[in-house]
Amino acid sequence: MDNGCAYCMEGELVAKFGIKICELEASKVYLFKEQSHKGRVIVAHKKHVGDMQELTAEERSVYFEDVAKVAGALKAAFSPDKINYGAYGDTGHHLHFHLVPKYADEYEWGGVFAMNPDKVYLTDEEYNSIIAAIKKELEN
């Protein structure tokens, strides 16, 4: 655990950019507040590691099962044409993937997604609706 890490400490640190949806076996899932891509989430490992090579093969396998489960939930809930996956961590040294639903007729189709376009923020009701749709599919 790192006291300066948003994913370890949660609360105000993570609230700057995300809303916790749930915890899975190896990960915590957050709705990314900036919703230029409807359903964009972050799947962060529960352990404070900076790289997947710091995990055992079994830990990696369980984590990637979580990532796949979340991707399946996003596909079922929102029917994107593609999901982009991004894992960077240059400044935040905690293993996490951005799962970014992409829609053929919408923003940034055919290109790399912006880390934070800072364009689309929702009401609490809209966030809750997206979270409920994701949770419903994760339970299936």
N, C-alpha and C positions, 0 to 999 in steps of 0.2 A: 504494500500500500504506500502511496505517495500523498502526503498532505496537500500538495499543490496541484494534484491531478483532479480534473473535473469528474472523470469517470470513477475514481476511487472515492472521492469525497461527496459527490452528487450535490444536492442542495443548490445553493446560489451559484456555484461554479458551473454546473451543467445547465442550470435554468437560463443562462445567458443565450444558449443556442438550442436547447433541446428539452423535451418533455418525456419523462420515463413512461414507457408503455408497459414493460414487464421484465421479468428475468426468466431466462431459459437455463438449461443445464450448465452451460459454460459461459453464458453471456448475459449482458444487460442490453435491452433494446430501447432506443430513444427515437421519438419523432423529431426530425430536424425542424425547427420553427420556421425557417425560410422554406416555403413550399412552392417554389417555381415549378417543381416536379412533384405533382400530387403523390403523396405517400412516401416521400424520401425519409429514410431512417438511417440510424447508426446502430451497428451491432458491435458492442465493445466487450472484449474478454473480461471475465470477472477478476482475473489475476492481473496485477500491474506488471506487464511485460511490454517491452518496446518492439519486439519482433517475433514472428511466429517460430523462429528458430530457437527461441528460449522456452518453448513448450515441448513436452514429450510428444511422440507420435500419437499417442492416445489422446492427449489434450487437444492437439491440432485437429484430429479427426472429429472429436465431439464439438469443437468450436465451429468447424466448417459444416457440420450437420445443422447446427443452429443457424448459420448464415443461409444455408439452403432452405431451411424451414421458413425463415422470414421471407426469403425471395418468393417462395411458393405462396405464402400468404398475401404478399403484395400483388402477385399475378392474379390470384383469385379475387381479391378485393377490388382492384382497380383496372385490370386488363390492359397493362401497358404493352407497347409493341416490343420493348426491350428493357432489361434492367442493366444499368452500368454499375460496376463494382469499383470502388476506389479505396486504397489503403495507402496513406501517406505517412503521417506521423513525424514530419520534420520538426515541428514545434511541440506537438503533444505526444510524448513518448509513452503511449499506452495503445496496445494493439486494438484497432477498431477498423471496421469497414463501413463505408458509406454505400448504401444500396439506393440507387437513384433510378426510379421508374422513368422511362423515356417514352414519349408519345409521338408518332410519326408526323403529325400535323401541328406540333407545338414547339415550344421553346427549346432551343439548342439541339434539335434533332440533327443527327449527322456530325456532331462535334462533341468534344469533351465537355463535361458539365463543369460549371463554375463552382468553386468551393463554396462561396456565399454570394449569390447575385444581389442579395439585399433588396429584393423587389416585392415578394409576395409574403405577407404575414396575415394570419387569419384571426378570427374571433375565437374566444374560448369554446364556444359552441361548435365551430367548424373543426377546431383541433380535436375536440372530444368525439366528433362524428368519425373522423379519420382513424383515431385510436380505436374506437369501438369496432370499426370494420376490420382492422388488422387483428385485434384480439379475437374476434369471432373466427377468423380464418386460421389463426394459430391454434385454436382449440379443436379444430376439425382434424 
